Amino acid sequence: MANKFSDLRSRMAPQAQARAAAKAQAMLAEMPLNELRQARGLSQKMLAEVLHVQQPSIAKMEKRTDMYLSTLRSHIEAMGGQLDVIARFPDGAVKISNFGDLGSAAVA
């Protein structure tokens, strides 16, 4: 017989529960663009309309592994977000500020 996840979780040690919760948060905080779009409740067509491009352009962009920051910024802003560029080092993180004035570019 299958066990309910809530029953299994309740039997976990508090430290294990905390580790599992932290891992779940990390997974939710990091996702590909297509999953982010879906999580925001947007279809490719809806996003394409906001960006004034065709839907295949959105599909193509979501598959890219390399793109201009201005393209990524316009995509994120069309979803209602804000793009920040953060450099992480062992002794701390620094927000890179010279990308703040990038204009929006059309998705190619």
MODELLER restraints for C-alpha pairs under 7 A, 6 or more apart:
rsr = mdl.restraints
at = mdl.atoms
rsr.add(forms.Gaussian(group=physical.xy_distance, feature=features.Distance(at['CA:9:A'], at['CA:17:A']), mean=6.90, stdev=0.5))
rsr.add(forms.Gaussian(group=physical.xy_distance, feature=features.Distance(at['CA:33:A'], at['CA:62:A']), mean=5.70, stdev=0.5))
rsr.add(forms.Gaussian(group=physical.xy_distance, feature=features.Distance(at['CA:34:A'], at['CA:62:A']), mean=5.73, stdev=0.5))
rsr.add(forms.Gaussian(group=physical.xy_distance, feature=features.Distance(at['CA:37:A'], at['CA:79:A']), mean=6.98, stdev=0.5))
rsr.add(forms.Gaussian(group=physical.xy_distance, feature=features.Distance(at['CA:44:A'], at['CA:55:A']), mean=5.79, stdev=0.5))
rsr.add(forms.Gaussian(group=physical.xy_distance, feature=features.Distance(at['CA:44:A'], at['CA:58:A']), mean=6.02, stdev=0.5))
rsr.add(forms.Gaussian(group=physical.xy_distance, feature=features.Distance(at['CA:44:A'], at['CA:59:A']), mean=6.92, stdev=0.5))
rsr.add(forms.Gaussian(group=physical.xy_distance, feature=features.Distance(at['CA:45:A'], at['CA:55:A']), mean=5.11, stdev=0.5))
rsr.add(forms.Gaussian(group=physical.xy_distance, feature=features.Distance(at['CA:47:A'], at['CA:78:A']), mean=6.68, stdev=0.5))
rsr.add(forms.Gaussian(group=physical.xy_distance, feature=features.Distance(at['CA:48:A'], at['CA:54:A']), mean=5.61, stdev=0.5))
rsr.add(forms.Gaussian(group=physical.xy_distance, feature=features.Distance(at['CA:48:A'], at['CA:55:A']), mean=5.23, stdev=0.5))
rsr.add(forms.Gaussian(group=physical.xy_distance, feature=features.Distance(at['CA:48:A'], at['CA:58:A']), mean=6.30, stdev=0.5))
rsr.add(forms.Gaussian(group=physical.xy_distance, feature=features.Distance(at['CA:50:A'], at['CA:78:A']), mean=6.25, stdev=0.5))
rsr.add(forms.Gaussian(group=physical.xy_distance, feature=features.Distance(at['CA:51:A'], at['CA:78:A']), mean=6.65, stdev=0.5))
rsr.add(forms.Gaussian(group=physical.xy_distance, feature=features.Distance(at['CA:57:A'], at['CA:107:A']), mean=6.56, stdev=0.5))
rsr.add(forms.Gaussian(group=physical.xy_distance, feature=features.Distance(at['CA:57:A'], at['CA:108:A']), mean=6.31, stdev=0.5))
rsr.add(forms.Gaussian(group=physical.xy_distance, feature=features.Distance(at['CA:70:A'], at['CA:102:A']), mean=6.04, stdev=0.5))
rsr.add(forms.Gaussian(group=physical.xy_distance, feature=features.Distance(at['CA:70:A'], at['CA:103:A']), mean=6.50, stdev=0.5))
rsr.add(forms.Gaussian(group=physical.xy_distance, feature=features.Distance(at['CA:70:A'], at['CA:104:A']), mean=5.67, stdev=0.5))
rsr.add(forms.Gaussian(group=physical.xy_distance, feature=features.Distance(at['CA:70:A'], at['CA:105:A']), mean=5.67, stdev=0.5))
rsr.add(forms.Gaussian(group=physical.xy_distance, feature=features.Distance(at['CA:71:A'], at['CA:104:A']), mean=6.90, stdev=0.5))
rsr.add(forms.Gaussian(group=physical.xy_distance, feature=features.Distance(at['CA:71:A'], at['CA:105:A']), mean=5.43, stdev=0.5))
rsr.add(forms.Gaussian(group=physical.xy_distance, feature=features.Distance(at['CA:71:A'], at['CA:106:A']), mean=6.55, stdev=0.5))
rsr.add(forms.Gaussian(group=physical.xy_distance, feature=features.Distance(at['CA:71:A'], at['CA:107:A']), mean=5.78, stdev=0.5))
rsr.add(forms.Gaussian(group=physical.xy_distance, feature=features.Distance(at['CA:73:A'], at['CA:83:A']), mean=5.57, stdev=0.5))
rsr.add(forms.Gaussian(group=physical.xy_distance, feature=features.Distance(at['CA:74:A'], at['CA:104:A']), mean=5.30, stdev=0.5))
rsr.add(forms.Gaussian(group=physical.xy_distance, feature=features.Distance(at['CA:74:A'], at['CA:105:A']), mean=6.45, stdev=0.5))
rsr.add(forms.Gaussian(group=physical.xy_distance, feature=features.Distance(at['CA:76:A'], at['CA:82:A']), mean=6.19, stdev=0.5))
rsr.add(forms.Gaussian(group=physical.xy_distance, feature=features.Distance(at['CA:76:A'], at['CA:83:A']), mean=6.45, stdev=0.5))
rsr.add(forms.Gaussian(group=physical.xy_distance, feature=features.Distance(at['CA:84:A'], at['CA:95:A']), mean=6.99, stdev=0.5))
rsr.add(forms.Gaussian(group=physical.xy_distance, feature=features.Distance(at['CA:85:A'], at['CA:95:A']), mean=5.82, stdev=0.5))
rsr.add(forms.Gaussian(group=physical.xy_distance, feature=features.Distance(at['CA:85:A'], at['CA:96:A']), mean=5.52, stdev=0.5))
rsr.add(forms.Gaussian(group=physical.xy_distance, feature=features.Distance(at['CA:86:A'], at['CA:93:A']), mean=6.58, stdev=0.5))
rsr.add(forms.Gaussian(group=physical.xy_distance, feature=features.Distance(at['CA:86:A'], at['CA:94:A']), mean=5.61, stdev=0.5))
rsr.add(forms.Gaussian(group=physical.xy_distance, feature=features.Distance(at['CA:86:A'], at['CA:95:A']), mean=4.37, stdev=0.5))
rsr.add(forms.Gaussian(group=physical.xy_distance, feature=features.Distance(at['CA:86:A'], at['CA:96:A']), mean=5.86, stdev=0.5))
rsr.add(forms.Gaussian(group=physical.xy_distance, feature=features.Distance(at['CA:87:A'], at['CA:93:A']), mean=5.57, stdev=0.5))
rsr.add(forms.Gaussian(group=physical.xy_distance, feature=features.Distance(at['CA:87:A'], at['CA:94:A']), mean=5.21, stdev=0.5))
rsr.add(forms.Gaussian(group=physical.xy_distance, feature=features.Distance(at['CA:87:A'], at['CA:95:A']), mean=6.28, stdev=0.5))
rsr.add(forms.Gaussian(group=physical.xy_distance, feature=features.Distance(at['CA:87:A'], at['CA:96:A']), mean=6.96, stdev=0.5))
rsr.add(forms.Gaussian(group=physical.xy_distance, feature=features.Distance(at['CA:88:A'], at['CA:94:A']), mean=6.45, stdev=0.5))
